[in-house]
Amino acid sequence: MGTLSKSAEPQENVTRHLVLTSLASFIAGSIGRLVCHPLDTLKAKAQIEMSKLSVGDIFRRYLWNTAKQTMATEGIAGFYRGIGIAIAGSLPAGALYFGTYEWSKHLLQEKKIFGESQTLCYFFSGLIAETVSCIFWVPVDVIKERMQVQANLKTYHYRNTFDAIYKISKGEGLRGLYKAYGATIGSFGPYSAFYFLSLIHI
């Protein structure tokens, strides 16, 4: 395993790199959201009914019919419900994600066991970054997905993102905004850890 250099980058270079990385992440993420959000909406709607269908019928009977029904009852806007919070939340969440990664990487490499091992340093930096950034990502996903499927469930109605935040916070408290936080860390934590780890081997 390789050894990390002990020479720290000048603070202004680290800050500049972090800002540029966060902005690039925000721009790329926003474009990706605009293109893929309709598919994400159909996926969220499909998950509600998926248990009732066989695998072969999911696309043939449900996804296509759901797309037609969404267009007929909600119009184009129905495919983009929740995109506002998804895009708005991606900038602070992305900045926190990459900022935490850079901060934890520099902090960990000062410890002997991590300073002598790129593998451990990158792995745990990625894990920490995901854990911290989910402070933003989890509420964003909760609000986004509820807005996407509210026309199907008909158990709640949110006029917009702010109305969703207000009603969830008032009715369920912070716990409502952070549902599945542990499960998210359990699945995406290792993903981020191996993602950053792979960067030093590619």
Sequence and secondary structure as in RCSB ss.txt:
>XXXX:A:sequence
MGTLSKSAEPQENVTRHLVLTSLASFIAGSIGRLVCHPLDTLKAKAQIEMSKLSVGDIFRRYLWNTAKQTMATEG
IAGFYRGIGIAIAGSLPAGALYFGTYEWSKHLLQEKKIFGESQTLCYFFSGLIAETVSCIFWVPVDVIKERMQVQ
ANLKTYHYRNTFDAIYKISKGEGLRGLYKAYGATIGSFGPYSAFYFLSLIHI
>XXXX:A:secstr
          HHHHHHHHHHHHHHHHHHHHHHHHHHHHHHHHHHHHHHHGGGS HHHIIIIIIHHHHHHHHHHH 
HHHHTTTHHHHHHHHHHHHHHHHHHHHHHHHHHTTSHHHHT HHHHHHHHHHHHHHHHHHHHHHHHHHHHHHHHH
HHH S   SSHHHHHHHHHHHHHHHHHTTTHHHHHHHHHHHHHHHHHHHTT 
